[in-house]
Amino acid sequence: MSSVALNKPVPDFQAQATGDQSITLADLKGKNVIIYFYPKDNTPGCTTEGQDFRDRMEQFTALNTEIFGVSRDSLRVHENFRAKHEFPFHLISDKDEDLCKLFDVIKLKKLYGKEYMGIERSTFLIDQEGILRQEWRGVKVKGHADEVLDAVKAL
């Protein structure tokens, strides 16, 4: 499967999410969709990013926009993370990295001198027709949710 490209339709996918849901892109047609990939639940940057999206959820909802966070954490860990921070959006468990591969977010990373393959913090904006309209890769958390909100408003 090739990865996504700007201004092209995103291939339909199926993924397991919190709330015992199975998410498909086809089911979301007619809504804008934000999919943000993050390395790990309950880490400082990932918690802040989720809270920033949470705190703007009313504005995103008013713009007919659904948000999904994606990491390789299990659904159980996601459910706890979501409940603890009262995220009004669902988290997708991508243990097999199918979505990570589709969006090409698995990158070589370094931590304390050790190299490993991990999720590069990235966000994707898909419009109501299923077309990828914007992507942010190597995201810095501060100010990011506002940047994404502005992009949705500009659609």
FENQUI-V316889 format. One record per residue. N is the residue number from 1. PSI is psi in whole degrees, 0 to 359 (* if undefined). OMEGA is omega in whole degrees, -180 to 180 (NA if undefined). D_LAST is the distance of its C-alpha to the last C-alpha in Angstrom with 1 decimal. Layout:
# FENQUI-V316889
N;PSI;OMEGA;D_LAST + N;PSI;OMEGA;D_LAST
This chain:
# FENQUI-V316889
1;128;179;27.6 + 2;165;-178;25.4 + 3;171;-176;22.6 + 4;158;178;18.8 + 5;144;180;17.3 + 6;142;178;14.0 + 7;23;175;12.3 + 8;154;177;15.1 + 9;141;175;15.5 + 10;129;178;16.7 + 11;143;179;20.2 + 12;148;178;21.0 + 13;164;177;22.9 + 14;133;-178;25.0 + 15;151;179;25.7 + 16;133;-178;27.8 + 17;169;177;26.4 + 18;162;-178;27.9 + 19;19;179;29.1 + 20;42;-177;30.7 + 21;149;170;27.6 + 22;119;-175;26.9 + 23;133;170;23.1 + 24;149;179;21.9 + 25;323;-180;18.4 + 26;322;180;19.5 + 27;341;-176;20.1 + 28;3;180;16.6 + 29;139;-177;15.2 + 30;355;175;13.1 + 31;152;168;11.7 + 32;146;-179;9.2 + 33;129;173;11.8 + 34;124;175;12.7 + 35;118;178;16.0 + 36;132;-180;17.9 + 37;137;-180;21.3 + 38;155;-173;24.1 + 39;311;-170;27.8 + 40;138;176;29.8 + 41;151;174;30.0 + 42;26;171;31.9 + 43;156;-172;31.7 + 44;309;-178;30.7 + 45;319;-178;27.5 + 46;325;177;26.2 + 47;313;179;27.3 + 48;316;-180;25.6 + 49;314;178;22.3 + 50;318;179;22.5 + 51;322;179;23.6 + 52;317;176;20.7 + 53;317;179;18.2 + 54;314;-174;20.7 + 55;348;179;20.9 + 56;8;-173;17.2 + 57;321;-180;17.2 + 58;318;179;17.4 + 59;318;178;14.1 + 60;317;-180;12.4 + 61;319;179;14.3 + 62;336;179;13.4 + 63;19;177;9.7 + 64;47;-174;11.2 + 65;130;175;11.1 + 66;146;178;14.3 + 67;139;174;15.7 + 68;132;172;18.6 + 69;143;-178;20.9 + 70;130;169;23.1 + 71;180;-179;26.4 + 72;3;178;29.8 + 73;156;179;31.4 + 74;162;177;33.1 + 75;323;179;31.8 + 76;314;179;34.7 + 77;319;177;33.7 + 78;315;-178;30.0 + 79;317;180;31.3 + 80;316;-180;33.4 + 81;315;-179;30.7 + 82;315;-179;28.2 + 83;316;-177;31.0 + 84;322;-176;32.3 + 85;7;177;29.0 + 86;47;177;27.8 + 87;127;-180;24.5 + 88;2;179;22.7 + 89;166;-177;21.0 + 90;155;178;22.9 + 91;136;-179;24.1 + 92;133;175;24.8 + 93;120;-178;28.1 + 94;56;-178;28.0 + 95;323;-179;31.7 + 96;358;178;32.0 + 97;23;180;29.0 + 98;312;179;27.5 + 99;321;178;23.9 + 100;319;180;24.8 + 101;317;179;26.1 + 102;319;-178;23.2 + 103;2;175;20.8 + 104;56;-178;23.7 + 105;1;176;24.0 + 106;119;-175;27.8 + 107;159;174;29.2 + 108;124;-178;32.6 + 109;163;179;32.9 + 110;134;175;35.8 + 111;122;-178;37.2 + 112;41;177;40.6 + 113;352;179;41.4 + 114;138;178;40.8 + 115;143;178;38.4 + 116;164;177;36.5 + 117;124;-178;33.5 + 118;175;-180;30.8 + 119;126;172;27.1 + 120;125;-179;25.1 + 121;117;-174;22.7 + 122;151;179;19.3 + 123;143;-178;15.8 + 124;135;178;13.4 + 125;118;-179;9.9 + 126;130;-177;10.0 + 127;182;-174;7.7 + 128;342;179;9.7 + 129;1;180;11.6 + 130;17;180;12.8 + 131;134;176;11.4 + 132;114;-176;11.4 + 133;333;180;8.4 + 134;149;175;10.0 + 135;144;176;13.5 + 136;124;179;15.8 + 137;151;-178;19.5 + 138;42;-174;22.5 + 139;137;167;20.6 + 140;131;-171;22.5 + 141;315;-174;22.1 + 142;120;177;22.5 + 143;355;-174;19.2 + 144;315;-178;17.1 + 145;323;177;15.7 + 146;320;178;14.6 + 147;317;179;12.9 + 148;318;178;11.0 + 149;316;178;10.2 + 150;322;180;9.0 + 151;321;178;6.6 + 152;317;179;5.4 + 153;328;-177;5.6 + 154;350;-179;3.8 + 155;*;NA;0.0
